[in-house]
Amino acid sequence: MKAYLLHADRNFDFRADARTNADALTQDLELETLFDAMAGNDQFIDGVVRRVLLTSLQTSVEEVRYRQDIFMDCQACRSAVTQLYKLTIETLEREKKVHYGLFRDSPETVLNRSVEVLNLYVEMQRRLRALVDQHGNSFHSEGFRAMFAVLRKELNEEYFKVIEKHLQRLKFWGGILISAELGDGNKGRNYTLRAPPPSRNWFQEIIDWLFRKRPESYTFSIHPRDEAGFRALSRLRDSGLAIAAQAVAESASHVMSFFTTLRAELAFYMGCLNLDDRLKELNCQYCLPEPRPISEYKFSCRELYDICLALQMKKAIAGNTIGASEKHLTVVTGANQGGKSTFLRSAGQAQLMMQAGMFVAASIFSANIVSGVFTHYKREEDSSMSSGKFDEELSRMSALVDQIRPHSLVLFNESFASTNEREGSEIARQIIDALLKHDSKVVLVTHMFELAESLRTGAERPAIFLRAERDENGRRDFRLVEGVPLTTSFGEDLYQKIFVDEASKANVS
């Protein structure tokens, strides 16, 4: 049975391997902060949101809007969704506590445990159906309505009557009835578990005794000390119960898989609700983005901010307003510590969150779907490196090229700055040109004027150039404006503030 909450046509594969660039994305976009806020100290939710955000991206506008509608239902019916989620947790926790008994792998032990588990599941299914009946009409998204329709159809009163009747019979209060045939060497074969005969009342028993009615079967007894006889009888019981034990165990596993899937898919939306709470506490705005088709090349935002930075600082922060429709390339230059890297992170975070079906950290956001998000950031010097920083940058770029597909989003942050500007600019320009020719979107943060200027004058795809500004006193407002690259990144005022002014203060004190 499908849960319908992450995909309309299939369950989400939570066992799928994470994308090969998942670690780089997590590090470069500082996603650990986002995951922590969504998890709210729940390790299970933490694992789920990582999988959803890092293993796959929704690849169509319809898929993104499908999840957005479900999230809006979760906001509007939060109490009901929380009850559903807690019910799945209780079900799976109680299932773990059903013991196997002494002989764990024997068919009789497997059968008895499976019957006990199914009895538990019937109880929880009744409670699930009651929640659907109580709250189902309050949900309007396609996903919830599809799931509730299936639950109403499958978990009806006739289903409960039939399964409870079978579970009662599987307790074998009147003993186990097995038929068999004789095979080669008079060995038993074709052992078959039979339905027990209808129970006889005491009056019928007396009549049979009075008239000495011949029994329908013969019996024999095993001496209490006949261990070999008991072992032989146990083998006969196991032979008859084996097929039934397997079938009942598979039924229990099938029901458990639904509760497991439902818990996991609900956990993603519980993570979204946790993040919703955190942002409201900090008075941070957010919106449901407008996804556009993969070929449209759209990036438009109002007050887009770095959600992880806001969570770390525990307050609302300044955002950027940018319109870059039909632009394949975005180049960001300007003042040091002016918000360039912060903007780059916010763009990557928003793209991942949008394509996971989430809200994003902006008052308005619209972007086209991409086939993947990739980052190439400068790395701090690592003493364990067996080669230089420039070699390490090239090696990482080579690995990325093997993963990048057409219509990807690639974020560069001060890439190839570990060599001289002329060489670094040429290498970066060739790589960016190749990505643009393969229909990728590129966002580049750089202080290399030669690279930025060459892209401004010779880019083969439409581009927008943004600049981090500072005022005459050296103050930064951490907002980007559209503007051509400048030959300076205004590092002198930072040097003055950090080294000269601080040294003067120290001498005075």
Secondary structure, DSSP 8 states (H G I E B T S, - for coil): ----SS-SSS---TTS---TTHHHHHHHTTHHHHHHHHHTT-HHHHHHHHHHHHH----SHHHHHHHHHHHHHHHHTHHHHHHHHHHHHHHHHHHHTS---SSTTSHHHHHHHHHHHHHHHHHHHHHHHHHHHHHGGG--SHHHHHHHHHHHHHS-HHHHHHHHHHHHHTT-TT--EEEEEE-GGG-EEEEEEE-------HHHHHHHHHTT---SS------TT-HHHHHHHHHHHHHHHHHHHHHHHHHHHHHHHHHHHHHHHHHHHHHHHHHHHHHHHTT---B--EEE-TTS--EEEEEE--HHHHHHHTS----EEEE-TT-SEEEEEESTTSSHHHHHHHHHHHHHHHHTT--BSSSEEEEE--S-EEEEE-----TT-SS-HHHHHHHHHHHHHHH--TT-EEEEESTTTTS-HHHHHHHHHHHHHHHHHTT-EEEEE---HHHHHHHHHH-SS-EEEEEE---TT------EEE----S----HHHHIIIIIIHHHHHHH-
